[in-house]
Amino acid sequence: MKLELETILDFGKFKGKTIEFILLYEHSYIYWLVNNFDYLEIHPNFVYSATKVNPDFNISELDQPKFKTGVDNFLSYYDSKNKDYEQLSHYVNSGEYLIQPKISTNEIILAKKQIKSFFKRLLVEAKTERIKMQRLEEEKQSEIEGNKLIKEFWNSLENDNFSSEDIDWSKYNEDLGWGEQDQEFWNQF
């Protein structure tokens, strides 16, 4: 699996989410991935990119040998004909990719604003979902109450020795629900 910001996980509790989303939501999961996944391809600039997304991401939390192996895996499959291959290779050989990147105060402020905005969007989505679920529950409750009324109505008809044969069903509109029928239909009861 390639560990890049755009990578979408196809397993686990973050199935269908990008690495960037996970960095914003629960960056410790990335540590778990690197430390526990047997095979990863990690771009040498991943820590820098991850730190720009979430300044709390810290390379010291990563299993260093597994991280190095992941970077080596990336380079072994990376096309040596790419124009930046030599630059990446030199960067890896220098060991700079193993040093926690320093990002500016402005970059930290921007990243924190993005994280705050991200959580606001999540909150709005959660509220919207909660309202949607409440409406569905209200509709379900309304339907249950409507069915109870219909049942009570039919029971009262049976108790009055009223027969369904006494009903003029031509006045019943099949395109409408029980509560939407014309008064003319209901007057026969």
N, C-alpha and C positions, 0 to 999 in steps of 0.2 A: 504494500500500500504506500502511495506517495503521501508524505506529510507536507502539505502546502495549504495556504489559507483557503483556497478554493475547493479543496478536497471535500467530498460529501461522504460521510460515513454510511456504510450499508449494514451496520450491526450495532448492537448495544443500546444503551439508554439514549444515545444521541443519534440514532439511526435517522438518516435523511437531513441531518444538520451539517453545516460546513465547519471546518476547523476554526475559521474566524468566529463563527457563532459560539463555539465551545470556549474559545479564548475569552470572549466577553462574558459568557454565562458562568462557566466553571473551569477556569484555566488549569486547575489541578488534574483534570481528566487527561490533559495532554501529557502531563508527567506520567500518569498511569499508562497511557498508550506507549510512550517511548520505553518506559521501564519494564513493560510486560509483553509487548508485541514481539514476536519472533523475527519478523521481517518487515522492515520499513525502508523507504527511500526518502531521505531527508535533505532538502535543499540546504546548502551551506549557509544561506542567508535567513534560514527559518527563524532562528532566535531573534535576529534583528527585527524581522517582520512581526513576529509574535509580540515583541516588547513594544513596538509601535502601536499595536492593537490594544494591548493591555500591559501597562508599565509594571504591573505586579508579577508578570511572568519572569521567572528567574532560572537561568541555566543551571545553577547549582542544585536544583531539585531533580535534575535529569541524571539517569544512570549514564555516566560518561562513556564507558566502553560501548554500551548499546547505541548511544547517540553517535559516536564516532563511526561505528559500523553502519548505521543508517545513512550517514553522509557518504561513506565509501560506497555503499550500495547505489546511492544516487549518481555518483560520479562514474561508476562502472557501467551504468546504462545510459548515461548522458552522452550524446553524440559529440565525439572529439572534434568534429568538423564545425560545431557551433562556434560563433565568433567569440563568445565569452567563456569558452571551455578553459583556455589557458589561465584567464584571470581567476576563475573559480578554483581551478586546480592549485594555483599559487596561494590563494586565500586559504584553502584547506591545508596545504603543506605548511603554511606559516603558523597554523594553530589559532589564528585570530577568531575563527568561528566559535572557539571554545571560551571566549571571553565575553562576559555580560556586556552588551552594547550600552554605551552612554547615549541617552537621548536628551534633547534639550528640554528646558522647562516648558517652552511653548508646545512642544510635541506631547509632553505629559498632560498639560492642560487640555489640549485638543483630544487626546485619547480619553481622558476622564469625562469630557463633555460627550464624546461618542458613546461611552459606556452608559452614562446617565440617560442619554437619548434612547439607547437600546432598551434599557429597562422601562422607560416610559412607554415605549411602543408595546413591550410585553404586557405591561399593566393595562393599557388600553385594550389590547387583544383579549386579555383575561376578563376584563369587565364586559366587553362585548359578548364574549362567550357565555358569561354568567347570565346576562340579560336574555340572551337567546334561549338558554336552558330554562330560565324562569317562565318565559313565554310559552315554551313547549309544555311545561308542566301545567301552566294555567289552562292551555288548550285541552290538555289531556283531562284535567279535572272538570272542565266545562263539559266535555264529551261524556264523562262518567255521570255527571249530574243530569245531563240531558237523557241519557239512557235510563237512569233511575226514574225520571218523570214519565218517560214512555211506558216503562214497565208498570209503574203505579197506575197510569191511565188504563192500560189494557186489563190490569187486575180489577180496576173499578168497573170496567165494562162487563167483565165476566160476572162480577158480583151482582150487577143490575140485570142479569140475564139478557144482556145485549149481545147480539150475534154479529160477527163480521159480515154476514150476508146482508145485514141491514145498512151497510155502508155503500154509498155510491162512489165507487173507486174511480169513476171517470173524472171526478173533481180533484183527484190526487195528481200532483205534478211530480213525476219521477226525477226531474232535473233539480228539484229543490229538496232541502232537508226537512225533517219533521217540523221544526220551528219556523220554517219559511213558507208553509202552505197557506193558501188563501183562506180568508175567514169563511167563505162559502163551504169549503171542505169541512172546517171545524164545526160549523153550525149544525151539521147533521148529528152531532153527538149531544 
